[in-house]
Amino acid sequence: MTGMAHIRMAEGRYEEALDWAMRSQAVNSGYDANHWMLIAANAYLGHMDEARKHLAALESISPGVNLARIRRGQHAIDPHRIEVLIEGMRMAGMHKSGD
């Protein structure tokens, strides 16, 4: 389900991405990558309070998380797939590095 959310994010279909991410969240609320979807989709949709709520949840289960660490861990043929998430998480207030 998180993979489907990621595909929808890359396609710019943020409402559908959010729907898939919420389904995934119901099954496994501790999956870091799904929080990326929840944060970014909500940010792109202008739901900043929700995006920040999910950012806080991610930070509680993954202390020290930041955009640079996420980007480093993603080796994709299509860099747009991670960059759309990075931008959404940045919009929600996630820091670029450990600062």
PAKOLKOL-160519 format. One line per 4 residues: number of its first residue (from 1); for each residue x, y, z of N, C-alpha, C. Coordinates in Angstrom, 2 decimals. Layout:
% residues N
NUM = X Y Z X Y Z X Y Z  ...
This chain:
% residues 99
1 = 0.82 -1.19 0.00 0.00 0.00 0.00 0.87 1.26 0.00  1.96 1.22 0.73 2.87 2.36 0.73 3.47 2.55 -0.66  3.76 1.45 -1.33 4.27 1.53 -2.70 3.26 2.19 -3.63  1.99 1.87 -3.47 0.95 2.51 -4.28 0.88 4.00 -3.96
5 = 1.02 4.34 -2.69 1.03 5.76 -2.30 2.20 6.47 -2.97  3.35 5.80 -3.00 4.55 6.40 -3.58 4.35 6.64 -5.08  3.78 5.67 -5.76 3.50 5.84 -7.19 2.57 7.03 -7.41  1.51 7.12 -6.62 0.56 8.23 -6.78 1.23 9.57 -6.48
9 = 2.14 9.60 -5.52 2.88 10.83 -5.23 3.68 11.25 -6.46  4.39 10.31 -7.06 5.21 10.62 -8.24 4.36 11.09 -9.41  3.12 10.64 -9.46 2.21 11.05 -10.52 1.51 12.38 -10.22  1.73 12.91 -9.00 1.08 14.15 -8.61 -0.37 13.96 -8.21
13 = -0.76 12.74 -7.90 -2.13 12.42 -7.51 -2.16 12.30 -5.99  -2.08 13.44 -5.33 -1.85 13.50 -3.89 -3.01 12.98 -3.05  -4.24 13.22 -3.47 -5.37 12.70 -2.71 -5.38 11.18 -2.73  -5.11 10.59 -3.88 -5.05 9.14 -3.98 -3.86 8.61 -3.18
17 = -2.75 9.31 -3.22 -1.58 8.91 -2.44 -1.92 8.90 -0.95  -2.62 9.93 -0.52 -2.99 10.02 0.90 -3.92 8.87 1.27  -4.85 8.53 0.39 -5.76 7.41 0.67 -4.97 6.11 0.84  -4.03 5.83 -0.06 -3.23 4.62 0.06 -2.37 4.64 1.32
21 = -1.79 5.79 1.63 -0.94 5.90 2.82 -1.74 5.71 4.10  -2.97 6.20 4.12 -3.81 6.02 5.31 -4.18 4.54 5.48  -4.41 3.84 4.39 -4.67 2.40 4.47 -3.46 1.67 5.04  -2.28 2.04 4.55 -1.06 1.43 5.04 -0.85 1.73 6.53
25 = -1.14 2.95 6.91 -1.00 3.37 8.31 -1.87 2.52 9.23  -3.06 2.16 8.76 -3.98 1.36 9.56 -3.42 -0.05 9.81  -2.60 -0.53 8.88 -2.03 -1.87 9.00 -0.72 -1.84 9.80  0.11 -0.80 9.59 1.42 -0.73 10.24 1.78 0.72 10.48
29 = 1.46 1.21 11.65 1.69 2.63 11.96 3.15 2.96 12.22  4.01 1.97 12.29 5.41 2.22 12.58 6.34 2.18 11.38  5.77 2.15 10.18 6.60 2.05 8.97 7.05 3.45 8.54  8.34 3.72 8.70 8.91 5.05 8.43 8.50 5.59 7.06
33 = 8.71 4.79 6.02 8.47 5.28 4.66 7.02 5.68 4.45  6.10 5.05 5.13 4.70 5.46 4.98 4.47 6.84 5.58  5.19 7.14 6.64 5.08 8.50 7.21 5.53 9.54 6.20  6.54 9.21 5.38 6.98 10.15 4.33 5.80 10.48 3.42
37 = 5.02 9.45 3.07 3.87 9.65 2.19 2.81 10.52 2.86  2.55 10.22 4.13 1.53 10.98 4.87 1.93 12.45 5.00  3.19 12.68 5.30 3.68 14.05 5.45 3.59 14.79 4.12  4.18 14.20 3.09 4.25 14.89 1.79 2.87 15.09 1.17
41 = 2.04 14.06 1.17 0.71 14.20 0.56 -0.09 15.28 1.26  -0.08 15.27 2.58 -0.81 16.31 3.32 -0.25 17.69 3.03  1.06 17.80 2.94 1.67 19.11 2.66 1.25 19.62 1.29  1.32 18.77 0.27 0.92 19.19 -1.08 -0.56 19.56 -1.15
45 = -1.36 18.92 -0.32 -2.80 19.23 -0.31 -3.13 20.44 0.55  -2.11 21.01 1.21 -2.32 22.19 2.04 -2.81 21.88 3.44  -2.74 20.62 3.84 -3.15 20.20 5.18 -1.92 20.21 6.10  -1.43 21.40 6.37 -0.15 21.50 7.07 -0.21 21.00 8.51
49 = -1.32 21.18 9.19 -1.41 20.65 10.56 -1.27 19.12 10.55  -1.94 18.47 9.61 -1.83 17.02 9.49 -0.42 16.61 9.10  0.17 17.33 8.17 1.53 17.02 7.74 2.49 17.11 8.92  2.35 18.14 9.71 3.24 18.32 10.87 2.98 17.28 11.95
53 = 1.73 16.84 12.08 1.40 15.78 13.04 2.13 14.50 12.64  2.12 14.18 11.36 2.80 12.97 10.89 4.32 13.13 10.94  4.80 14.35 10.74 6.24 14.61 10.89 6.66 14.35 12.33  5.89 14.82 13.28 6.21 14.58 14.70 6.19 13.08 15.01
57 = 5.23 12.36 14.44 5.16 10.91 14.65 6.40 10.23 14.07  6.81 10.65 12.88 8.02 10.08 12.26 9.24 10.35 13.13  9.36 11.57 13.61 10.52 11.92 14.44 10.53 11.12 15.74  9.36 10.74 16.24 9.33 9.96 17.48 9.75 8.51 17.25
61 = 9.47 7.96 16.07 9.87 6.57 15.82 11.22 6.47 15.13  11.71 7.60 14.60 12.99 7.61 13.90 13.78 8.86 14.28  14.28 8.90 15.53 15.02 10.08 15.97 16.20 10.39 15.04  16.39 11.67 14.78 17.49 12.09 13.93 17.17 12.06 12.44
65 = 15.94 11.71 12.10 15.57 11.66 10.69 15.68 13.07 10.09  16.18 13.15 8.87 16.25 14.43 8.17 16.26 14.14 6.67  16.10 15.17 5.89 15.98 15.01 4.44 17.24 14.42 3.81  18.39 14.84 4.29 19.64 14.33 3.73 19.77 12.82 3.95
69 = 19.42 12.35 5.13 19.49 10.90 5.41 18.52 10.12 4.54  17.32 10.65 4.38 16.33 9.96 3.55 16.81 9.90 2.10  17.28 11.02 1.58 17.75 11.08 0.19 18.91 10.10 -0.03  19.85 10.07 0.92 21.01 9.17 0.79 20.60 7.71 0.72
73 = 19.53 7.35 1.40 19.10 5.97 1.45 18.27 5.52 0.26  18.00 6.42 -0.65 17.13 6.10 -1.79 17.92 6.17 -3.08  18.18 5.02 -3.65 18.91 4.94 -4.92 17.92 4.51 -5.99  17.36 5.48 -6.67 16.31 5.18 -7.64 16.76 5.53 -9.05
77 = 16.26 4.78 -9.97 16.51 5.09 -11.39 15.86 6.42 -11.74  14.69 6.68 -11.15 13.96 7.92 -11.39 14.04 8.79 -10.14  14.96 9.78 -10.10 15.12 10.60 -8.90 13.88 11.39 -8.53  12.98 11.64 -9.48 11.75 12.37 -9.18 10.93 11.66 -8.11
81 = 11.00 10.34 -8.07 10.19 9.58 -7.11 10.53 9.95 -5.68  11.79 10.20 -5.37 12.12 10.60 -4.00 12.03 12.11 -3.84  12.36 12.85 -4.88 12.38 14.31 -4.76 10.99 14.89 -4.47  9.95 14.29 -5.02 8.60 14.77 -4.73 8.29 14.59 -3.24
85 = 8.79 13.53 -2.65 8.60 13.32 -1.22 9.45 14.29 -0.40  10.70 14.44 -0.82 11.61 15.36 -0.11 11.00 16.76 -0.07  10.49 17.23 -1.20 9.91 18.57 -1.25 8.68 18.67 -0.34  7.84 17.68 -0.36 6.66 17.70 0.52 7.05 17.70 1.99
89 = 8.04 16.90 2.35 8.48 16.87 3.75 9.16 18.18 4.13  9.89 18.79 3.19 10.50 20.09 3.45 9.40 21.14 3.70  8.36 21.09 2.88 7.24 22.03 3.05 6.62 21.89 4.45  6.62 20.68 4.99 6.02 20.43 6.30 6.95 20.81 7.45
93 = 8.21 21.14 7.11 9.13 21.60 8.15 10.26 20.65 8.51  10.41 19.55 7.78 11.52 18.66 8.08 12.82 19.37 7.69  13.84 19.18 8.52 15.14 19.81 8.28 15.94 19.05 7.23  16.77 19.80 6.54 17.63 19.23 5.50 18.66 18.30 6.10
97 = 19.28 18.74 7.18 20.30 17.93 7.85 19.99 17.90 9.34  20.95 17.48 10.11 20.74 17.34 11.54 20.64 18.64 12.32  20.60 19.79 11.61 20.54 21.07 12.33 19.16 21.40 12.84
